[in-house]
């Protein structure tokens, strides 16, 4: 807004206001007297421009963005800890029962036993919040001696840990609530409730999918892939928990009488094959990796639009895939007719509530 209020422009305007018969050349008394004031004014304009940008959600960031959102009751999501599956065995591979609260180290992180799942199988929670807890795998070492324990293995992720919500993720939640206000259990309300659960990237709401007073919520994670079972269960518990009297009792965020089914979004696989000509700047392996990353980013962008707007075009355009391939560094061209997406030269249809997922990329010279 104040981009033109630079030191040079401010000083020029100040000098222009002085009568022409006065010496205004650089080094003159007048010039040297006005230059410091012009410098201070230029700095003030720069600060005004910064504050102006921070006052709008589109251009704000950090604490200012979150303060803007909190005016509308949108709380930022802190980092959350990963919940992992641990397998424990004693002599001869017999399932071993460890004590709740026992602590184990793996990959430079510490996990505490939280809950028993099955014989020798337990949930463990990372003591360090964030996505780092999703990475370690393999053998774990007990921090205290456990008599009879032969092996402790870190297994799959049950609930992925999430880093502190990024500015872009928070901004998306802000716009989702402000531009499509949730009221009286409308579709926007269910989407808002799902987005309030840690680890949810977005949600597609299908009302009356199995009759009146039924709602289906399809959920994707922050990676724009189908949400894991832990996230799905957390969304269900938050919106419409199962109680001794059944579902739809109004014990969660949803109004009484609404029976909510929460599922992971269906995955529509996307396979790409092509014969390409390299320009010599990158190897085939590098091109495959770069194109795969670009394809994942494009599919994520389509998912963002499809879940945010119910009238969005969800299809994956064949021509767009070709453009992504040609824009990949190292690619000079691809052979006519060689580019296939899911074995055809056609758009890939993505049903409502589903998400396109990159599966295989096969590029040949």
Secondary structure per residue as TSV (DSSP state, phi and psi in degrees):
chain	resnum	aa	ss	phi	psi
A	1	X	-	360.0	-33.8
A	2	X	-	-116.2	31.7
A	3	X	T	-60.9	-29.6
A	4	X	T	-85.1	-3.3
A	5	X	-	-88.7	59.2
A	6	X	-	-83.8	169.2
A	7	X	H	-56.6	-46.1
A	8	X	H	-61.9	-43.8
A	9	X	H	-69.7	-40.9
A	10	X	H	-64.0	-44.9
A	11	X	H	-64.6	-40.0
A	12	X	H	-61.2	-43.5
A	13	X	H	-64.3	-38.0
A	14	X	H	-66.5	-42.0
A	15	X	H	-68.9	-33.0
A	16	X	H	-63.5	-30.9
A	17	X	T	-75.4	-9.7
A	18	X	S	-89.7	140.0
A	19	X	-	-53.3	145.7
A	20	X	T	-67.1	-23.2
A	21	X	T	-74.0	-11.7
A	22	X	S	-84.9	138.8
A	23	X	-	-67.5	115.8
A	24	X	-	-116.8	13.2
A	25	X	S	-68.7	155.8
A	26	X	T	-60.6	129.3
A	27	X	T	99.4	-12.3
A	28	X	S	-71.7	164.4
A	29	X	H	-59.8	-43.9
A	30	X	H	-65.0	-44.8
A	31	X	H	-59.6	-47.0
A	32	X	H	-67.3	-26.2
A	33	X	H	-77.7	-35.8
A	34	X	H	-84.8	-27.4
A	35	X	H	-57.7	-46.1
A	36	X	H	-62.1	-38.3
A	37	X	H	-66.2	-39.7
A	38	X	H	-63.2	-37.9
A	39	X	H	-63.2	-42.9
A	40	X	H	-66.7	-40.5
A	41	X	H	-66.3	-39.7
A	42	X	H	-61.9	-40.3
A	43	X	H	-64.4	-38.5
A	44	X	H	-65.6	-40.4
A	45	X	H	-63.6	-39.9
A	46	X	H	-61.9	-40.1
A	47	X	H	-69.0	-38.0
A	48	X	H	-61.8	-40.3
A	49	X	H	-65.2	-40.7
A	50	X	H	-63.1	-45.7
A	51	X	H	-65.9	-35.8
A	52	X	H	-61.9	-44.0
A	53	X	H	-66.5	-38.2
A	54	X	H	-68.8	-19.0
A	55	X	T	-81.0	-10.0
A	56	X	S	-115.0	135.7
A	57	X	T	-61.6	-32.3
A	58	X	T	-63.0	-32.5
A	59	X	T	-119.3	2.3
A	60	X	-	-81.2	170.7
A	61	X	-	-159.9	166.5
A	62	X	H	58.4	-141.0
A	63	X	H	-63.1	-35.8
A	64	X	H	-63.0	-40.3
A	65	X	H	-63.2	-42.4
A	66	X	H	-70.1	-35.0
A	67	X	H	-64.5	-38.0
A	68	X	H	-62.1	-44.2
A	69	X	H	-68.2	-34.6
A	70	X	H	-67.1	-20.7
A	71	X	T	-60.8	-24.8
A	72	X	T	-106.2	12.4
A	73	X	T	77.5	20.3
A	74	X	-	-97.9	105.8
A	75	X	-	-86.1	136.8
A	76	X	-	-67.9	148.0
A	77	X	-	-94.2	121.8
A	78	X	-	-75.8	173.1
A	79	X	-	-63.7	144.3
A	80	X	B	-121.9	154.4
A	81	X	-	-87.9	145.4
A	82	X	-	-74.5	142.1
A	83	X	E	-110.6	122.4
A	84	X	E	-118.3	164.4
A	85	X	E	-100.2	126.2
A	86	X	E	-115.9	139.3
A	87	X	E	-117.1	127.9
A	88	X	E	-124.4	138.8
A	89	X	E	-142.9	154.2
A	90	X	-	-105.7	-147.8
A	91	X	G	-59.8	139.4
A	92	X	G	60.1	24.2
A	93	X	G	75.8	13.4
A	94	X	-	-70.3	133.3
A	95	X	B	-53.7	136.8
A	96	X	-	-115.6	136.3
A	97	X	-	-96.4	115.4
A	98	X	-	-98.7	159.4
A	99	X	-	-78.2	141.8
A	100	X	T	-61.6	133.6
A	101	X	T	96.8	-10.6
A	102	X	-	-60.7	146.1
A	103	X	E	-118.6	138.9
A	104	X	E	-133.6	149.0
A	105	X	E	-111.5	138.9
A	106	X	E	-159.4	135.7
A	107	X	T	59.6	30.5
A	108	X	T	78.9	5.5
A	109	X	E	-120.5	161.1
A	110	X	E	-116.0	133.0
A	111	X	E	-120.0	139.9
A	112	X	E	-110.0	137.9
A	113	X	E	-68.0	126.3
A	114	X	E	-108.9	-41.6
A	115	X	E	-160.8	145.0
A	116	X	E	-82.2	135.5
A	117	X	E	-105.0	-43.9
A	118	X	E	-158.9	-179.3
A	119	X	T	-60.4	116.3
A	120	X	T	75.0	6.2
A	121	X	E	-121.7	127.8
A	122	X	E	-137.0	154.1
A	123	X	E	-84.5	137.5
A	124	X	E	-124.7	141.7
A	125	X	E	-114.2	135.2
A	126	X	E	-73.4	135.8
A	127	X	S	-79.7	-8.4
A	128	X	S	-110.2	117.5
A	129	X	-	-69.6	148.2
A	130	X	S	122.7	174.5
A	131	X	G	-70.4	-13.6
A	132	X	G	-59.8	-29.3
A	133	X	G	-70.0	-10.7
A	134	X	G	-82.4	-12.6
A	135	X	T	-89.1	-47.4
A	136	X	-	-60.1	149.3
A	137	X	-	-153.6	167.6
A	138	X	E	95.3	-155.8
A	139	X	E	-68.4	139.2
A	140	X	-	-110.8	149.9
A	141	X	E	-110.9	127.9
A	142	X	E	-69.2	140.0
A	143	X	S	-74.8	-26.0
A	144	X	S	-123.2	150.1
A	145	X	-	-61.9	131.9
A	146	X	-	-118.5	109.0
A	147	X	T	-64.6	125.6
A	148	X	T	92.8	-8.3
A	149	X	-	-79.6	123.1
A	150	X	-	-98.0	-38.0
A	151	X	E	-150.0	147.9
A	152	X	E	-137.0	120.5
A	153	X	E	-123.8	130.1
A	154	X	E	-80.0	126.2
A	155	X	E	-111.5	-144.1
A	156	X	E	-69.8	164.6
A	157	X	E	-82.7	126.9
A	158	X	E	-91.1	-53.7
A	159	X	E	-126.5	115.4
A	160	X	-	-66.4	140.5
A	161	X	-	-72.4	149.6
A	162	X	B	-125.8	137.0
A	163	X	-	-70.5	167.2
A	164	X	S	-54.4	139.1
A	165	X	-	-54.8	131.4
A	166	X	-	-75.4	164.9
A	167	X	H	-58.2	-43.5
A	168	X	H	-66.1	-40.0
A	169	X	H	-66.1	-41.9
A	170	X	H	-66.4	-40.2
A	171	X	H	-61.4	-40.6
A	172	X	H	-62.6	-41.5
A	173	X	H	-66.0	-37.4
A	174	X	H	-60.5	-50.6
A	175	X	H	-66.6	-35.6
A	176	X	H	-60.0	-37.0
A	177	X	H	-83.8	-39.5
A	178	X	H	-76.2	-40.1
A	179	X	H	-82.5	-27.5
A	180	X	S	-127.8	79.0
A	181	X	-	-59.3	131.3
A	182	X	-	-78.9	126.8
A	183	X	-	-143.9	135.9
A	184	X	T	50.8	38.7
A	185	X	T	72.4	29.3
A	186	X	-	-76.6	-179.6
A	187	X	H	-60.5	-38.7
A	188	X	H	-63.4	-33.3
A	189	X	H	-65.0	-43.6
A	190	X	H	-65.4	-39.0
A	191	X	H	-64.3	-42.0
A	192	X	H	-60.9	-45.3
A	193	X	H	-62.4	-41.2
A	194	X	H	-64.2	-41.2
A	195	X	H	-67.2	-17.8
A	196	X	T	-77.9	-10.2
A	197	X	S	-88.2	131.8
A	198	X	T	-58.4	132.9
A	199	X	T	95.9	-9.1
A	200	X	E	-85.3	126.5
A	201	X	E	-87.7	-37.7
A	202	X	E	-172.4	172.2
A	203	X	E	-147.5	141.9
A	204	X	E	-110.4	128.8
A	205	X	E	-108.8	126.7
A	206	X	E	-119.3	104.0
A	207	X	E	-79.1	154.6
A	208	X	T	51.4	36.9
A	209	X	T	-74.6	-24.8
A	210	X	T	-130.4	34.9
A	211	X	S	112.1	177.0
A	212	X	T	-64.6	149.1
A	213	X	T	63.4	23.3
A	214	X	E	-117.6	142.7
A	215	X	E	-137.2	134.9
A	216	X	E	-113.3	129.4
A	217	X	E	-118.8	115.5
A	218	X	E	-98.2	128.8
A	219	X	E	-118.8	138.9
A	220	X	E	-117.8	157.5
A	221	X	E	-85.5	-179.4
A	222	X	T	-67.3	-16.9
A	223	X	T	-85.8	4.2
A	224	X	S	63.2	32.8
A	225	X	S	-119.0	162.7
A	226	X	B	-51.6	134.4
A	227	X	-	-66.3	148.6
A	228	X	-	-73.6	165.7
A	229	X	H	-60.8	-33.4
A	230	X	H	-64.6	-41.4
A	231	X	H	-68.0	-42.4
A	232	X	H	-58.3	-45.1
A	233	X	H	-66.0	-37.7
A	234	X	H	-65.2	-38.7
A	235	X	H	-66.1	-42.4
A	236	X	H	-60.6	-45.7
A	237	X	H	-64.0	-31.7
A	238	X	H	-78.7	-40.1
A	239	X	H	-87.2	-47.2
A	240	X	H	-149.9	79.6
A	241	X	-	-68.0	151.2
A	242	X	-	-78.9	128.6
A	243	X	B	-120.3	176.7
A	244	X	T	-61.3	-23.3
A	245	X	T	-95.1	0.6
A	246	X	B	107.4	-164.7
A	247	X	S	-96.6	170.3
A	248	X	-	72.5	21.9
A	249	X	S	-90.8	2.2
A	250	X	S	74.1	22.9
A	251	X	-	-83.7	-10.0
A	252	X	S	-113.5	-153.0
A	253	X	S	-70.6	-31.0
A	254	X	S	-71.4	149.7
A	255	X	-	-67.0	156.1
A	256	X	T	-59.9	138.3
A	257	X	T	99.3	-17.0
A	258	X	-	-90.8	116.1
A	259	X	E	-94.0	117.4
A	260	X	E	-109.2	127.3
A	261	X	E	-106.7	124.8
A	262	X	E	-112.6	127.9
A	263	X	E	-135.3	159.0
A	264	X	E	-72.3	139.9
A	265	X	-	-57.4	139.5
A	266	X	E	-63.3	141.3
A	267	X	E	-97.6	128.4
A	268	X	E	-105.2	106.0
A	269	X	E	-67.9	145.0
A	270	X	E	-124.0	114.6
A	271	X	E	-110.7	135.2
A	272	X	E	-125.5	130.6
A	273	X	E	-130.0	147.8
A	274	X	E	-166.8	155.8
A	275	X	E	-105.4	121.7
A	276	X	E	-119.3	162.1
A	277	X	E	-112.9	124.0
A	278	X	E	-86.9	150.8
A	279	X	-	-95.8	3.1
A	280	X	S	92.0	-6.8
A	281	X	S	-83.8	-20.9
A	282	X	S	-143.6	156.7
A	283	X	-	-79.4	166.3
A	284	X	H	-61.8	-39.8
A	285	X	H	-63.4	-40.0
A	286	X	H	-66.4	-39.3
A	287	X	H	-64.7	-43.2
A	288	X	H	-60.2	-43.5
A	289	X	H	-65.4	-44.9
A	290	X	H	-66.8	-42.4
A	291	X	H	-66.0	-39.2
A	292	X	H	-60.4	-41.5
A	293	X	H	-65.6	-41.6
A	294	X	H	-64.5	-38.7
A	295	X	H	-65.1	-43.9
A	296	X	H	-59.9	-42.7
A	297	X	H	-63.3	-39.5
A	298	X	H	-66.6	-43.8
A	299	X	H	-64.1	-36.3
A	300	X	H	-65.8	-39.1
A	301	X	H	-65.7	-39.9
A	302	X	H	-63.0	-41.1
A	303	X	H	-63.2	-41.8
A	304	X	H	-57.1	-45.4
A	305	X	H	-69.0	-41.9
A	306	X	H	-67.5	-35.3
A	307	X	H	-82.6	-24.9
A	308	X	H	-82.1	-32.0
A	309	X	-	-126.6	121.8
A	310	X	T	-70.3	-18.1
A	311	X	T	-97.9	11.1
A	312	X	S	-71.0	153.2
A	313	X	-	-80.2	113.8
A	314	X	-	-91.9	-8.9
A	315	X	-	-70.2	149.7
A	316	X	B	-94.2	114.7
A	317	X	-	-76.4	128.2
A	318	X	H	-59.7	-43.6
A	319	X	H	-62.6	-35.7
A	320	X	H	-66.9	-36.5
A	321	X	H	-62.9	-41.1
A	322	X	H	-61.5	-40.1
A	323	X	H	-65.2	-41.5
A	324	X	H	-59.2	-40.7
A	325	X	H	-66.4	-44.6
A	326	X	H	-67.4	-28.0
A	327	X	T	-83.4	-5.2
A	328	X	S	-73.4	128.3
A	329	X	T	-55.4	134.0
A	330	X	T	98.8	-12.4
A	331	X	E	-96.9	121.7
A	332	X	E	-88.2	-38.6
A	333	X	E	-172.1	171.8
A	334	X	E	-131.1	149.8
A	335	X	-	-65.8	138.2
A	336	X	T	-58.7	131.0
A	337	X	T	82.4	-6.5
A	338	X	T	-84.7	-22.8
A	339	X	-	-75.3	121.7
A	340	X	E	-130.9	136.4
A	341	X	E	-116.8	115.7
A	342	X	T	55.1	38.9
A	343	X	T	78.3	9.4
A	344	X	B	-144.9	164.9
A	345	X	S	-102.4	70.5
A	346	X	S	-153.3	161.6
A	347	X	-	-66.5	153.0
A	348	X	B	-101.1	119.7
A	349	X	-	-81.9	133.0
A	350	X	-	-118.5	113.8
A	351	X	-	-65.2	161.1
A	352	X	T	-58.1	135.4
A	353	X	T	82.6	0.9
A	354	X	E	-106.7	167.7
A	355	X	E	-138.1	137.1
A	356	X	E	-77.8	135.7
A	357	X	E	-128.7	128.1
A	358	X	E	-63.4	130.5
A	359	X	E	-113.4	-74.4
A	360	X	E	-124.7	145.7
A	361	X	E	-125.3	118.2
A	362	X	E	-121.5	108.0
A	363	X	E	-116.9	129.9
A	364	X	E	-121.9	152.4
A	365	X	-	-88.9	360.0
